[in-house]
């Protein structure tokens, strides 16, 4: 605590209190970028020798880089040997830092110093940089620009996806006499992952596939594939995402003619599944092909993208997108999308048969199951490793899965026969599956119960449904899902077994309710076993309504009395008879009776933007009366009680069921949730807790859920805000435009740095002291840029006098000289 107070005191002294510089002692000077780079190199070398290099801090490296690249034209006049030494001293090559900018600056400086003739092409190099020079006339003016394929460090093999290089980049340069101008292009350097870590190989994941005029505009297009974006996690595995770029010269720079070309759907590749994040992600597509051909009457070529998708049935489908050239917008636009199967296979027939079963079209399912049995069942064509070689382990896994699907398909065919009153055909189908042939124990039981109910479709369906509520096979059944996206299997017994709820609904609708008997006695007369009933006047119309659970794991049937009879529905209340604490209670006013369900295993954290929490705040949420000193990750009320549970409330309006509340609560019964009694207007007191991202301070809000009689709903009301800090530092709720001071400096937003930059320093951070120093330095630079030299001088002097040995104190010293 003492050390934190010392840091906080120094931070206040540096950031808050102004330091008056005596103009008689100092005056302002402007160091060159060369001087700054030299001083940084000296600091880097000396501290590396001492074993505590400050440049290992990623934020400091970003700040130093932003400082130097702010004046790029001056930077490239610094000798490339010094830039390369500084690059090494800051260990940029070992981490995820702006290596592309550093690499370009080092190469630019080398070109200035050596003046090579790029028109000869071939290879040039220095240190461990290897550069292939490829003459290209990108703008068709008769003079070549030059494509520089840059590699630093080890080798690169893009086709085989094998890299040892520290830096790989593509640069485009114009050479005019002794001047070198670099041309921007929009292919990003690093990979931006959906999940997983950032790639360390930059444009090693970039591969040229063509250089030609495909849109007939007289200029060549540079066609580039880029992969390497990772999606997934260690539990699910990883996939590779890549893009096709169509780059062309426009107004002195390269632009992408295919970005947003498909109304937001970028031409992209989702390549096959990899077991772990270490698998190399090549840009070379293995399940996608692009073709450039003229399929209409204009002279421009169309881009035809064919993507193969493999689903959980091991059925390969193909999605074809045609992108047509639109000269008016100077872009390729999506013209058409078609989807179909890659080939007629047993797997695709099984998929279509299953989808027919889900729709209740049993005759169509029978046709598809039977026709599919005569089709080949090939192992998917692109189960290969990163080198394009067949992966035997993957193929063996696929063959085992295909055998299980065949077994499952025959049982589904037998069920379809039973449901269409063809018991003899079902018997013959089941006879082809002796007990010893079953791969899955669940399938063996499935076959037995079908044999027991050949003559009774309803009983066979209910038995199959009940089986798969308790036994889920190890297959992704019940859904159709591309294997590029992995999720936990859905709990859908009505799909993998039989849709018993729908069949029972049909039976009830066929017979109809009668006013002479209760819904309970009516359902018992149909031979439907009853497990549980609840009766209440849910809609407050004077007539009793019913919730009826059958002796099967399915949602209850709701029977609501209406003017013209009864309305029967299956609301999502207690889906599989798992809620031991389900109850009914009277809602406030004339809203009738509600049904409340306590999910005892529920616990969560979430963002609550509607509570006026700043967007960068990480919010913990809990409802109920609790000890404010106990973390939301711990128990709700005392450490010897219970975790938060999810409480959900439904009510009936005009025969329809509405969910009017569903949140985590610190209550396990009605008396705890409604301490003022059933029908009370206010739900139990509540609290939200979030941590301010910048200040690190914990902020709490006291809440209540109050009944709104107009909408018959519980709405949240903030009753009081509590801040445990006795001397809080107010923070703005409108987030700053930047997260780091160097970002504002890169954007040349000098006014922001002067007025708001201190808000970017987290006083609770372990590096708050260093961040305070860097802020004072960048504030001095900003004041200079705003032509406020005396204030800038005061900032530099404060650093020199208070922290002379720090990085920022040494850099500030370059801006200050003794007055004469």
C-alpha positions as a printed Julia matrix, in Angstrom:
820×3 Matrix{Float64}:
   0.0     0.0     0.0
   2.88    2.37    0.9
   4.5     1.86   -2.52
   1.18    2.5    -4.26
   0.77    5.76   -2.34
   4.26    6.87   -3.36
   3.53    6.09   -7.01
   0.2     7.9    -6.78
   1.88   10.92   -5.17
   4.53   11.15   -7.88
   1.88   10.71  -10.56
  -0.13   13.6    -9.11
   2.98   15.72   -8.99
   3.84   15.02  -12.61
   0.39   14.99  -14.18
  -1.67   17.42  -12.13
   0.64   20.06  -10.64
   2.11   22.57  -13.12
   5.88   23.01  -13.09
   7.15   26.51  -13.72
  10.26   26.66  -15.91
  12.56   29.61  -15.47
  13.09   31.13  -18.92
  16.39   32.5   -17.67
  17.73   28.97  -17.1
  16.41   27.03  -20.14
  15.24   27.55  -23.62
  13.5    25.31  -26.13
  15.32   23.55  -28.93
  14.06   21.17  -31.65
  16.05   17.94  -31.95
  16.14   16.17  -35.3
  14.65   12.74  -35.79
  18.24   11.53  -36.18
  19.09   12.79  -32.67
  15.99   11.15  -31.2
  16.8     7.84  -32.89
  20.43    8.0   -31.71
  19.39    8.67  -28.11
  16.86    5.82  -28.19
  19.54    3.51  -29.56
  21.91    4.5   -26.74
  19.17    3.88  -24.15
  18.28    0.54  -25.69
  21.87   -0.67  -25.79
  22.74    0.48  -22.28
  19.66   -0.91  -20.58
  19.94   -4.2   -22.5
  23.43   -4.54  -21.03
  21.97   -3.99  -17.58
  19.38   -6.66  -18.19
  16.27   -4.47  -17.87
  15.45   -3.12  -21.3
  12.5    -0.71  -21.08
  11.62   -1.34  -24.71
  10.24   -4.77  -23.83
   7.1    -2.93  -22.68
   4.77   -3.08  -25.73
   3.19    0.3   -24.95
   6.61    1.98  -24.76
   7.6     0.43  -28.09
   4.38    1.72  -29.65
   5.04    5.17  -28.2
   8.62    5.24  -29.51
   7.48    4.03  -32.95
   4.72    6.66  -33.13
   7.21    9.35  -32.14
   9.65    8.42  -34.91
   7.13    7.66  -37.68
   5.39   10.97  -37.02
   8.12   12.53  -39.21
   8.63    9.67  -41.66
  10.45   11.66  -44.34
  13.08   12.69  -41.81
  13.22    9.21  -40.33
  14.24    7.56  -43.61
  17.23    9.91  -43.78
  18.61    8.22  -40.65
  21.29    5.64  -41.66
  19.67    2.26  -42.15
  22.33    0.69  -39.92
  21.09    2.81  -37.02
  17.45    2.01  -37.74
  18.22   -1.69  -37.95
  20.18   -1.53  -34.69
  17.28    0.29  -33.01
  14.85   -2.3   -34.38
  16.96   -5.04  -32.8
  17.48   -3.12  -29.53
  13.72   -2.74  -29.09
  13.21   -6.44  -29.93
  10.44   -5.56  -32.36
  11.0    -8.78  -34.27
  10.19  -10.83  -31.18
   6.69   -9.5   -30.62
   3.55   -8.16  -32.23
   4.68   -4.63  -33.02
   4.63   -2.44  -36.16
   7.25   -4.51  -37.98
   5.84   -3.54  -41.37
   6.46    0.17  -40.75
   9.91   -0.52  -39.35
  10.78   -2.83  -42.24
   9.67   -0.26  -44.83
  11.6     2.54  -43.12
  14.79    0.44  -42.92
  14.5    -0.58  -46.61
  13.69    3.02  -47.64
  16.77    4.28  -45.79
  18.9     1.58  -47.45
  17.6     2.55  -50.91
  18.45    6.22  -50.23
  21.96    5.29  -49.18
  22.75    2.78  -51.97
  20.7     4.04  -54.94
  20.3     0.65  -56.62
  18.95    0.45  -60.17
  15.69   -1.43  -59.68
  14.99   -1.65  -63.41
  17.25   -4.67  -63.65
  14.96   -6.66  -61.34
  16.41   -9.75  -59.69
  17.45   -9.87  -56.07
  19.02   -7.34  -53.76
  19.76   -7.62  -50.08
  21.57   -6.41  -47.0
  22.03   -7.73  -43.48
  19.44  -10.54  -43.27
  17.01   -8.8   -45.65
  16.38  -10.61  -48.95
  14.38   -8.64  -51.53
  13.12   -9.92  -54.86
  12.54   -7.01  -57.24
   9.73   -7.59  -59.78
   9.2    -4.82  -62.4
   5.47   -4.11  -62.87
   3.69   -1.34  -64.76
   0.76   -0.97  -62.38
  -0.56    2.28  -63.92
   0.11    1.43  -67.61
   2.08    4.63  -68.23
   4.92    2.77  -69.93
   7.2     3.12  -66.88
   7.64    0.33  -64.41
   6.88    0.43  -60.71
   8.55   -2.26  -58.65
   7.1    -4.96  -56.46
   9.46   -5.77  -53.59
   8.93   -9.22  -52.09
  10.74   -8.79  -48.76
  11.91  -11.49  -46.39
  13.92  -10.89  -43.22
  15.45  -13.82  -41.39
  14.64  -17.41  -42.31
  13.06  -18.8   -45.49
   9.41  -18.75  -46.62
   7.53  -21.42  -48.59
   4.02  -20.07  -49.11
   2.65  -23.0   -51.11
   3.63  -25.48  -48.39
   2.84  -23.04  -45.57
   6.27  -23.26  -43.96
   7.94  -20.19  -42.47
  10.97  -19.32  -40.43
  11.16  -15.68  -41.48
  10.9   -12.92  -38.92
   9.41  -10.44  -41.39
   7.64  -10.95  -44.72
   6.19   -8.04  -46.66
   5.11   -6.92  -50.11
   6.08   -3.33  -50.96
   5.41   -1.31  -54.11
   7.89    1.43  -54.93
   8.38    4.04  -57.64
  11.93    5.04  -58.53
  12.52    8.48  -60.03
  16.21    9.33  -60.28
  17.44    9.22  -56.68
  13.96    9.43  -55.18
  12.0     6.42  -53.94
   8.29    6.65  -53.28
   6.36    3.81  -51.61
   2.82    3.16  -52.84
   0.19    2.09  -50.33
  -1.91   -1.01  -50.88
  -4.76   -2.19  -48.63
  -3.67   -5.76  -47.84
  -3.14   -5.62  -44.05
   0.21   -6.66  -42.67
  -0.77   -8.66  -39.62
  -3.72  -11.0   -39.37
  -6.76   -9.83  -37.47
  -8.04  -12.95  -35.72
 -11.63  -13.77  -34.89
 -10.14  -15.96  -32.21
  -6.71  -17.25  -31.33
  -3.49  -15.26  -31.35
  -2.18  -12.79  -33.89
  -0.02  -14.35  -36.56
   3.69  -13.52  -36.41
   4.27  -13.93  -40.12
   2.76  -10.77  -41.58
   2.38  -11.09  -45.32
   3.82  -14.58  -45.42
   0.13  -15.48  -45.71
  -0.17  -13.47  -48.94
   0.14  -15.13  -52.36
  -0.12  -13.68  -55.87
  -2.38  -15.63  -58.25
  -2.42  -13.27  -61.22
  -1.47   -9.91  -62.75
  -3.71   -9.05  -65.71
  -6.47   -6.72  -66.85
  -9.6    -8.65  -65.88
 -12.11   -5.77  -66.0
 -11.13   -4.38  -69.43
 -10.37   -0.89  -68.11
  -6.89   -0.77  -69.64
  -5.08   -1.22  -66.32
  -3.79   -4.52  -64.92
  -5.24   -5.91  -61.7
  -3.01   -7.51  -59.11
  -4.85  -10.62  -57.82
  -3.78  -11.68  -54.35
  -4.93  -14.33  -51.87
  -4.41  -13.7   -48.19
  -5.04  -16.21  -45.41
  -3.99  -16.75  -41.86
  -6.88  -15.33  -39.88
  -7.71  -17.8   -37.15
 -11.09  -18.56  -35.68
 -11.87  -21.02  -32.94
 -10.5   -22.04  -29.57
  -8.6   -24.95  -28.04
 -11.83  -26.82  -27.26
 -13.32  -26.58  -30.75
 -10.22  -26.46  -32.92
  -9.33  -23.75  -35.41
 -10.21  -22.71  -38.93
  -8.42  -20.49  -41.41
 -10.1   -17.47  -42.96
  -8.71  -15.76  -46.04
  -9.64  -13.25  -48.71
  -9.26  -12.54  -52.4
  -8.02   -9.03  -53.19
  -8.38   -7.4   -56.61
  -5.87   -4.54  -56.43
  -5.67   -1.77  -59.01
  -3.98    1.61  -59.45
  -6.16    4.62  -58.63
  -4.91    8.19  -58.08
  -1.37    7.23  -57.14
  -2.22    4.34  -54.86
  -3.51    0.78  -54.97
  -7.14    0.15  -54.03
  -9.17   -3.03  -53.68
 -11.86   -3.38  -56.35
 -13.53   -6.27  -54.5
 -14.0    -4.86  -51.0
 -17.65   -4.85  -49.95
 -18.36   -6.12  -53.43
 -20.98   -8.6   -52.3
 -23.07   -6.22  -50.21
 -20.84   -6.78  -47.22
 -19.89  -10.36  -48.16
 -16.22  -10.17  -49.02
 -14.87  -12.85  -51.4
 -13.38  -15.16  -48.83
 -12.13  -18.64  -48.11
 -12.95  -20.69  -45.03
 -10.42  -23.47  -45.22
 -10.62  -26.79  -43.45
 -10.54  -27.54  -39.76
  -7.23  -27.78  -37.9
  -6.72  -29.56  -34.59
  -4.6   -26.87  -32.93
  -3.52  -23.27  -33.26
   0.01  -24.25  -34.24
  -1.12  -25.61  -37.58
   0.28  -23.39  -40.31
  -2.41  -21.48  -42.17
  -1.53  -21.24  -45.83
  -3.21  -18.7   -48.11
  -3.49  -21.4   -50.75
  -7.15  -22.48  -50.68
  -7.98  -26.15  -50.27
 -11.76  -25.93  -50.36
 -12.37  -22.9   -52.55
 -11.61  -22.01  -56.16
 -11.74  -18.73  -58.0
 -12.17  -18.56  -61.75
 -11.9   -15.49  -63.96
 -13.94  -15.97  -67.12
 -16.29  -14.07  -69.4
 -19.79  -15.48  -68.97
 -21.8   -12.52  -70.27
 -21.68  -10.09  -73.21
 -19.41   -7.34  -71.84
 -15.61   -7.45  -72.26
 -14.88   -7.68  -68.5
 -14.22  -11.03  -66.87
 -16.49  -12.18  -64.07
 -15.11  -13.56  -60.82
 -16.62  -16.95  -60.07
 -16.04  -18.18  -56.52
 -16.87  -21.79  -55.73
 -16.75  -22.8   -52.06
 -17.11  -26.39  -50.89
 -18.8   -26.89  -47.53
 -18.66  -30.13  -45.57
 -21.5   -30.61  -43.07
 -21.97  -32.97  -40.15
 -23.6   -35.53  -42.48
 -20.32  -35.51  -44.48
 -22.29  -34.15  -47.43
 -20.3   -31.77  -49.63
 -22.25  -28.8   -50.91
 -21.06  -26.03  -53.22
 -21.87  -22.34  -53.01
 -21.16  -20.44  -56.23
 -20.93  -16.65  -56.21
 -20.63  -14.65  -59.43
 -19.17  -11.16  -59.11
 -19.74   -8.9   -62.1
 -17.77   -5.78  -63.0
 -19.68   -2.51  -62.41
 -17.89    0.32  -64.19
 -20.16    2.97  -62.67
 -18.99    2.17  -59.14
 -15.53    0.97  -60.16
 -16.06   -2.25  -58.21
 -16.94   -5.87  -58.58
 -20.47   -6.5   -57.26
 -22.26   -9.68  -56.32
 -24.51  -10.69  -59.18
 -25.8   -14.12  -58.12
 -25.41  -16.83  -55.5
 -26.31  -20.45  -56.11
 -26.13  -23.41  -53.76
 -26.17  -27.09  -54.58
 -24.6   -30.42  -53.78
 -21.16  -31.25  -55.07
 -22.31  -34.73  -56.12
 -25.06  -37.27  -55.54
 -23.8   -39.25  -52.55
 -25.29  -41.35  -49.8
 -24.39  -38.66  -47.25
 -26.3   -35.92  -49.12
 -29.33  -38.23  -49.5
 -29.22  -38.91  -45.74
 -29.1   -35.19  -45.02
 -32.12  -34.5   -47.21
 -34.0   -37.46  -45.75
 -33.39  -36.18  -42.23
 -34.65  -32.72  -43.16
 -37.79  -34.35  -44.59
 -38.27  -36.26  -41.3
 -38.01  -33.01  -39.32
 -40.7   -31.5   -41.56
 -42.97  -34.53  -41.04
 -42.78  -35.55  -44.71
 -42.22  -39.25  -44.01
 -42.97  -40.53  -47.57
 -40.3   -38.21  -48.99
 -37.86  -39.31  -46.27
 -38.46  -42.97  -47.23
 -37.7   -42.23  -50.89
 -34.48  -40.42  -50.0
 -33.26  -43.06  -47.52
 -33.88  -45.82  -50.05
 -32.3   -44.03  -53.02
 -29.33  -43.01  -50.87
 -28.53  -46.58  -49.9
 -27.63  -47.33  -53.53
 -25.3   -44.29  -53.85
 -21.56  -44.24  -53.1
 -20.37  -42.9   -49.73
 -17.03  -41.27  -50.57
 -14.71  -39.86  -47.93
 -14.67  -36.05  -48.41
 -12.18  -34.99  -51.06
 -10.27  -32.39  -49.09
  -9.47  -34.27  -45.88
  -5.8   -33.49  -46.39
  -3.06  -31.99  -44.31
  -1.37  -28.63  -44.87
   0.82  -30.02  -47.68
  -2.09  -31.38  -49.68
  -1.29  -34.97  -48.7
  -3.96  -37.43  -47.58
  -4.35  -37.5   -43.81
  -4.96  -41.14  -42.88
  -6.11  -40.38  -39.32
  -8.76  -37.92  -40.54
  -9.96  -40.44  -43.14
 -10.25  -43.22  -40.54
 -12.31  -40.94  -38.29
 -14.53  -40.05  -41.25
 -15.06  -43.72  -42.15
 -16.14  -44.53  -38.57
 -18.58  -41.62  -38.62
 -19.99  -42.68  -42.01
 -20.61  -46.21  -40.7
 -22.52  -44.77  -37.71
 -24.59  -42.58  -40.02
 -25.49  -45.58  -42.2
 -26.68  -47.45  -39.11
 -28.69  -44.46  -37.93
 -30.19  -43.97  -41.42
 -31.57  -47.52  -41.54
 -33.24  -47.08  -38.13
 -34.76  -43.79  -39.28
 -36.05  -45.53  -42.41
 -37.71  -48.18  -40.2
 -39.3   -45.44  -38.07
 -40.6   -43.68  -41.19
 -42.22  -46.96  -42.3
 -43.93  -47.31  -38.89
 -45.2   -43.72  -39.01
 -46.71  -44.37  -42.45
 -48.43  -47.61  -41.32
 -46.02  -49.95  -43.15
 -44.99  -52.27  -40.29
 -43.89  -55.17  -42.52
 -41.39  -53.0   -44.37
 -40.14  -51.71  -41.03
 -39.67  -55.34  -39.82
 -37.64  -56.23  -42.93
 -35.46  -53.13  -42.52
 -34.75  -53.9   -38.87
 -33.96  -57.54  -39.75
 -30.96  -56.26  -41.72
 -29.48  -54.9   -38.47
 -28.7   -57.75  -36.04
 -27.8   -56.79  -32.48
 -24.11  -57.47  -32.95
 -23.81  -54.93  -35.75
 -24.57  -51.82  -33.68
 -21.82  -49.28  -33.21
 -23.75  -47.19  -30.67
 -25.56  -48.6   -27.6
 -28.28  -45.96  -28.06
 -28.91  -47.3   -31.57
 -29.26  -50.83  -30.23
 -31.99  -49.66  -27.81
 -33.57  -47.63  -30.65
 -33.89  -50.79  -32.76
 -35.4   -52.76  -29.85
 -38.15  -50.26  -29.1
 -39.02  -49.99  -32.8
 -39.44  -53.78  -32.95
 -41.72  -53.56  -29.89
 -44.05  -50.98  -31.48
 -44.25  -51.92  -35.17
 -48.07  -51.75  -35.1
 -48.43  -48.55  -33.03
 -47.03  -45.35  -34.64
 -47.88  -43.08  -31.68
 -46.27  -45.41  -29.11
 -43.21  -45.94  -31.31
 -42.83  -42.19  -31.69
 -43.21  -41.48  -27.97
 -40.78  -44.29  -27.08
 -38.18  -42.94  -29.54
 -38.63  -39.43  -28.16
 -38.21  -40.61  -24.57
 -35.09  -42.6   -25.5
 -33.28  -39.59  -26.92
 -34.19  -37.28  -24.05
 -31.95  -39.45  -21.88
 -29.44  -40.89  -24.38
 -27.78  -38.6   -26.9
 -25.56  -40.36  -29.48
 -22.06  -39.12  -30.16
 -23.0   -37.63  -33.5
 -24.08  -34.14  -34.54
 -27.62  -35.27  -35.28
 -30.79  -33.24  -35.2
 -29.26  -30.37  -37.14
 -27.33  -29.6   -40.3
 -24.16  -27.73  -39.57
 -21.08  -26.93  -41.61
 -18.01  -28.54  -40.11
 -16.2   -25.21  -40.22
 -18.24  -24.12  -37.2
 -18.29  -26.39  -34.18
 -20.92  -26.16  -31.47
 -22.17  -28.4   -28.72
 -24.89  -30.78  -29.95
 -28.38  -29.35  -29.62
 -30.7   -31.19  -27.27
 -33.42  -32.06  -29.81
 -34.99  -35.48  -29.05
 -37.96  -34.6   -31.29
 -35.53  -34.66  -34.22
 -33.15  -37.54  -33.57
 -35.92  -39.69  -32.07
 -39.43  -38.69  -33.14
 -41.46  -35.51  -32.84
 -43.81  -36.88  -30.2
 -45.03  -33.44  -29.03
 -46.25  -32.63  -32.54
 -47.93  -36.02  -32.98
 -49.67  -35.67  -29.61
 -50.81  -32.18  -30.59
 -52.3   -33.65  -33.75
 -54.13  -36.32  -31.72
 -55.53  -33.69  -29.35
 -56.61  -31.46  -32.25
 -58.28  -34.39  -34.0
 -60.45  -35.28  -31.0
 -60.93  -31.75  -29.64
 -61.77  -30.56  -26.13
 -65.3   -30.76  -24.85
 -67.04  -28.39  -22.45
 -68.47  -31.43  -20.63
 -65.1   -32.63  -19.34
 -61.97  -31.06  -17.95
 -58.76  -30.92  -20.05
 -57.2   -33.35  -17.57
 -59.88  -36.01  -17.93
 -59.93  -35.5   -21.71
 -56.18  -36.17  -22.03
 -56.47  -39.19  -19.74
 -59.24  -40.53  -22.0
 -56.77  -40.46  -24.9
 -54.47  -42.79  -22.97
 -51.85  -40.08  -22.4
 -50.04  -40.6   -19.06
 -50.12  -37.47  -16.86
 -47.19  -36.51  -14.63
 -48.25  -33.14  -13.18
 -50.89  -30.41  -13.47
 -51.21  -26.78  -12.36
 -54.53  -24.91  -12.52
 -54.97  -21.15  -12.16
 -56.82  -18.26  -13.77
 -53.69  -17.18  -15.62
 -55.35  -14.45  -17.7
 -57.73  -13.21  -14.97
 -60.87  -13.78  -17.08
 -62.79  -15.73  -14.44
 -62.18  -19.18  -15.97
 -59.62  -21.75  -14.9
 -56.65  -22.55  -17.18
 -54.33  -25.54  -17.14
 -50.67  -26.51  -17.38
 -50.41  -30.28  -18.0
 -47.17  -32.28  -18.01
 -47.26  -35.7   -19.65
 -45.14  -38.51  -18.22
 -42.46  -37.73  -20.79
 -39.62  -35.22  -20.88
 -41.25  -32.5   -22.97
 -42.62  -29.0   -22.38
 -46.04  -28.91  -20.73
 -49.29  -28.36  -22.61
 -51.0   -25.08  -21.77
 -54.79  -25.17  -22.08
 -56.22  -21.64  -21.78
 -59.99  -21.07  -21.69
 -61.13  -18.7   -24.47
 -64.57  -17.43  -25.49
 -64.74  -19.93  -28.33
 -63.34  -22.9   -26.43
 -59.76  -23.71  -25.46
 -56.44  -22.66  -26.91
 -53.76  -25.34  -26.67
 -50.07  -24.45  -26.84
 -46.69  -25.65  -25.61
 -44.97  -22.67  -23.92
 -41.23  -23.02  -23.22
 -41.82  -23.46  -19.5
 -39.76  -26.15  -17.78
 -38.73  -27.72  -21.12
 -37.73  -31.14  -19.82
 -39.38  -31.33  -16.39
 -36.21  -30.24  -14.63
 -37.44  -27.31  -12.54
 -38.07  -28.51   -9.01
 -38.91  -24.95   -7.94
 -41.53  -24.08  -10.56
 -44.48  -22.3    -8.96
 -47.39  -19.92   -9.67
 -48.24  -16.63   -7.96
 -50.57  -13.68   -8.34
 -49.13  -10.79  -10.35
 -49.8    -7.16   -9.39
 -53.07   -5.47  -10.32
 -55.34   -7.29  -12.75
 -52.55   -9.13  -14.59
 -53.66  -12.59  -13.42
 -51.33  -15.35  -12.33
 -47.71  -15.76  -13.31
 -45.55  -18.85  -13.59
 -42.06  -18.57  -12.1
 -39.19  -20.96  -12.82
 -35.96  -20.98  -10.78
 -32.97  -22.42  -12.66
 -30.78  -23.54   -9.78
 -27.61  -24.02  -11.83
 -27.56  -20.57  -13.33
 -24.73  -18.04  -12.93
 -23.52  -15.35  -15.31
 -21.72  -12.08  -16.01
 -22.87   -9.76  -18.75
 -22.68   -6.25  -20.15
 -25.56   -3.93  -19.27
 -25.35   -0.92  -21.57
 -28.85    0.22  -20.6
 -27.63    0.98  -17.06
 -25.62    3.95  -18.37
 -22.4     2.07  -17.74
 -19.64    3.39  -19.98
 -18.98    1.17  -22.99
 -15.54    0.2   -21.75
 -16.79   -0.9   -18.31
 -16.74   -4.59  -17.53
 -20.06   -5.19  -15.81
 -20.97   -7.8   -13.22
 -24.69   -8.1   -12.57
 -26.62   -9.67   -9.74
 -30.15   -9.23   -8.46
 -31.17   -9.63   -4.85
 -30.18   -8.27   -1.48
 -26.53   -9.04   -0.87
 -23.44   -8.06    1.09
 -21.72   -5.31   -0.97
 -18.3    -6.47    0.24
 -18.65   -9.91   -1.36
 -17.48  -10.25   -4.95
 -20.16  -11.09   -7.54
 -18.04  -14.15   -8.33
 -18.73  -15.42   -4.81
 -21.99  -16.27   -3.05
 -25.0   -13.98   -3.35
 -25.77  -13.64    0.35
 -23.06  -14.82    2.69
 -20.55  -17.49    1.89
 -22.69  -20.32    3.28
 -25.73  -19.88    1.06
 -26.34  -20.23   -2.67
 -25.02  -19.09   -6.01
 -27.2   -16.82   -8.16
 -29.97  -18.62   -9.99
 -31.94  -17.55  -13.03
 -35.56  -16.63  -12.32
 -37.95  -16.49  -15.27
 -41.56  -15.3   -15.08
 -44.29  -15.84  -17.7
 -47.83  -14.47  -17.92
 -50.77  -15.09  -20.28
 -52.29  -12.4   -22.49
 -55.05  -13.27  -24.98
 -54.08  -16.92  -24.89
 -50.37  -16.23  -25.63
 -47.54  -16.73  -23.13
 -45.12  -13.81  -22.57
 -41.8   -13.87  -20.76
 -41.9   -10.79  -18.52
 -38.74  -11.33  -16.48
 -35.58  -13.42  -16.88
 -32.5   -12.47  -14.83
 -29.98  -13.86  -12.37
 -31.27  -13.49   -8.83
 -30.18  -14.09   -5.28
 -33.33  -16.06   -4.4
 -34.42  -19.66   -4.53
 -38.13  -19.23   -3.8
 -40.98  -16.72   -4.04
 -40.6   -15.37   -0.5
 -36.96  -14.43   -1.13
 -37.69  -12.94   -4.56
 -40.73  -11.0    -3.28
 -39.98  -10.1     0.36
 -43.02   -7.78    0.42
 -45.31  -10.66   -0.52
 -46.79  -12.04   -3.72
 -48.34   -9.42   -5.93
 -45.93   -6.74   -4.67
 -45.01   -4.0    -7.08
 -41.26   -4.18   -6.48
 -39.08   -7.24   -7.07
 -36.24   -7.76   -4.57
 -33.57   -5.06   -4.37
 -30.72   -5.48   -6.8
 -27.24   -4.28   -7.57
 -24.92   -3.96  -10.55
 -21.17   -3.77  -10.17
 -18.7    -2.72  -12.83
 -15.07   -1.72  -12.98
 -14.2     1.47  -14.79
 -11.71    0.53  -17.53
  -9.55    3.66  -17.19
  -9.61    4.48  -13.49
  -9.89    0.9   -12.22
 -12.43    2.13   -9.66
 -15.36   -0.1    -8.76
 -18.74    1.53   -9.32
 -22.01    0.17   -7.92
 -25.64    0.99   -8.73
 -28.62    0.02   -6.57
 -31.58   -1.08   -8.68
 -35.16   -2.22   -8.38
 -37.4    -4.05  -10.83
 -40.73   -2.23  -10.7
 -44.04   -3.4   -12.16
 -45.29   -1.28  -15.07
 -49.11   -1.62  -15.09
 -49.4    -0.35  -18.66
 -47.27   -3.04  -20.28
 -47.66   -5.57  -17.42
 -43.91   -6.03  -17.25
 -41.09   -5.6   -14.72
 -38.84   -2.69  -15.74
 -35.51   -1.7   -14.22
 -35.24    1.47  -12.14
 -31.94    2.9   -10.86
 -32.64    4.06   -7.32
 -29.19    5.11   -6.13
 -25.57    5.1    -7.24
 -22.99    4.07   -4.67
 -19.26    4.59   -5.12
 -17.17    2.91   -2.39
 -14.31    5.36   -2.9
 -14.66    8.2    -0.33
 -12.7    10.51   -2.64
 -13.71    9.4    -6.11
 -12.15   10.84   -9.22
 -15.0    11.52  -11.63
 -14.44   10.02  -15.05
 -16.3    11.04  -18.19
 -18.94    8.63  -19.44
 -18.17    9.58  -23.03
 -15.08    7.47  -23.81
 -12.01    9.2   -25.23
 -11.31    8.7   -28.89
  -8.06    6.92  -28.08
  -6.92    4.25  -25.65
  -3.25    5.32  -25.71
  -1.58    8.69  -25.93
   0.56    7.61  -28.89
  -2.58    6.97  -30.95
  -3.64   10.58  -30.54
  -0.13   11.71  -31.48
  -0.14    9.51  -34.59
  -3.46   11.11  -35.57
  -1.97   14.57  -34.92
  -4.8    15.33  -32.5
  -2.67   17.68  -30.45
  -5.58   19.47  -28.78
  -6.88   16.19  -27.4
  -3.48   15.36  -25.91
  -3.31   18.73  -24.14
  -6.88   18.75  -22.85
  -7.76   15.08  -22.28
  -4.64   12.96  -22.53
  -4.34   12.48  -18.77
  -7.59   10.48  -18.82
  -5.73    7.7   -20.64
  -3.55    6.99  -17.59
  -4.91    4.37  -15.21
  -3.67    5.44  -11.75
  -4.05    1.87  -10.43
  -1.85    0.4   -13.17
   1.54   -1.01  -12.2
   3.04    1.16  -14.97
   1.07    4.32  -14.09
   4.28    6.13  -13.11
   5.94    5.44  -16.49
   2.75    6.29  -18.38
   2.63    9.6   -16.52
   6.14   10.4   -17.77
   5.32    9.52  -21.36
   2.16   11.64  -21.16
   4.17   14.69  -20.07
   6.57   14.15  -22.96
   3.83   13.81  -25.59
   2.04   16.8   -24.05
   5.19   18.83  -24.62
   5.29   17.74  -28.28
   1.61   18.65  -28.66
   2.12   22.1   -27.11
   4.98   22.74  -29.49
   2.78   21.78  -32.45
   0.08   24.17  -31.14
   2.68   26.99  -30.99
   2.72   27.21  -27.17
   6.5    27.01  -26.65
   6.67   28.23  -23.03
   4.23   25.56  -21.84
   6.04   22.9   -23.87
   9.33   23.91  -22.28
   7.78   23.54  -18.81
   6.79   19.95  -19.58
  10.29   18.99  -20.77
  11.99   20.69  -17.81
   9.69   18.87  -15.38
  10.87   15.54  -16.81
  14.54   16.52  -16.85
  14.45   17.69  -13.25
  12.26   14.91  -11.81
  13.16   11.76  -13.8
  16.4    12.52  -15.65
  17.47    8.86  -16.01
  14.19    7.59  -17.43
  13.58    7.09  -21.15
  11.32   10.12  -21.23
  13.63   12.27  -19.14
  16.52   11.55  -21.52
  14.38   12.29  -24.57
  13.07   15.49  -22.97
  16.67   16.62  -22.42
  17.1    16.8   -26.21
  14.41   19.51  -26.31
  16.02   21.67  -23.63
  19.24   23.67  -23.59
  20.71   26.14  -21.18
  19.89   29.77  -21.84
  22.88   31.9   -22.76
